[in-house]
Amino acid sequence: MAACALFAWLIVADGGERAAEATAPGFNGKIAFEQNGDILTINPDGSGIVNLTNNPQRETAPAWSPDGQSIAFSRGGLWVMDADGSNQTQLTDSGTDPAWNPDGTKIAFFEELGVAIYVLDLMTTEVSFLFDGGVELGPAWSPDGTKITYSDFSDAGNGELFVANSDGTEPLQLTFNGSGSDGGSSWSPDSTKIAYRTCRIFPCEIFAIEPDGSNDTNLTNSNNNEEELSWSPDGTRIVYSASAGLDIQLWMMNADGSNQTQFTQGPSDARQPDWQPLAEDPGYAAFELATPTPTPSVPSGLPSGGGNPDSRPANLLLLVTGAGLLVISFGTWYALRRWPR
């Protein structure tokens, strides 16, 4: 058992079997990731990199909350911060690998000292033991809240992927690789598939499997060494870290494994991506009507309110992606002001 515990600790310390959590359904927001001991965010097109922590301590394992407003992470224990890096708050004295449950009230995590998975209740601050026996790590809740996946390293050097009920009961072994390790699982937003990293072959690849263990499929089948991964909130793409030699960068592919594309450049060691779920499409801007300006003349040929020159039909506001906007007002001319985002 001691050898199993040591092996599991080494796996987590290396970042190799970190779970990528459940992906809450929604629109695709930013991607949080760890690079050289800091937590950063980046837009899915590779622009807008921001260092959220910039701390001499080492931060790892970022995990977006289901509402996309907070990030849990590890810094010698579990911490949480706002999406912009503010309000960094310590939750526990030890633990790593945080995974939010779908309603955002609990966080499952791997406890290095106990070599097991625990659950932190954010409402009561109570910590409970999830599994009894074995060496489990890398928890990931299903988006529908009924299941949880994890890796079991009871057999030292051989990690298998399991799924159980969210309370830890009725575990089902999904993979039977015989050697190497399977883990780092990420659920599709509709809870029908589980993407995971396997090192049953080398270089390590990303596979997808159904929750009953069927249709185990190699998605990447590349010459790169694939590592941690995260499904996009809209279910169409998967972001993952991959290394060609010593250069570790973030890559993206369609959910079926096609169109594999590197989208980070520059400094290496980009790891542990997790995709932010948003309730609204970030490609659309929100606007409000600002202070009225002097009324212009009504263009000829446009309706004047049923023949009454004093009547003023409702304003017509058309929003389009990007900067294109159109407001037609037949009584009062309004300026537009963009809401802060």
Secondary structure, DSSP 8 states (H G I E B T S, - for coil): -HHHHHHHHHHHHHTTT---EE--SSEEEEEEEEETTEEEEE-TTS---EES---SS--EEEEE-TTSSEEEEESSSEEEEETTS-S-EE--SS-EEEEE-TTSSEEEEEETTTTEEEEEETTT--EEE---SS-EEEEEE-TTSSEEEEEEEEETTEEEEEEEETTS-S-EE----SSEEEEEEEE-TTSS-EEEEE-SSSS-EEEEE-TTS---EES--SSSEEEEEEE-TTSSEEEEEEEETTEEEEEEEETTS-S-EE---SSS-EEEEEEEEESS-TTS--EEEEEEE------TTS--STT-TT-----EEEE-STT-EEEE-SS-EEEEEE---
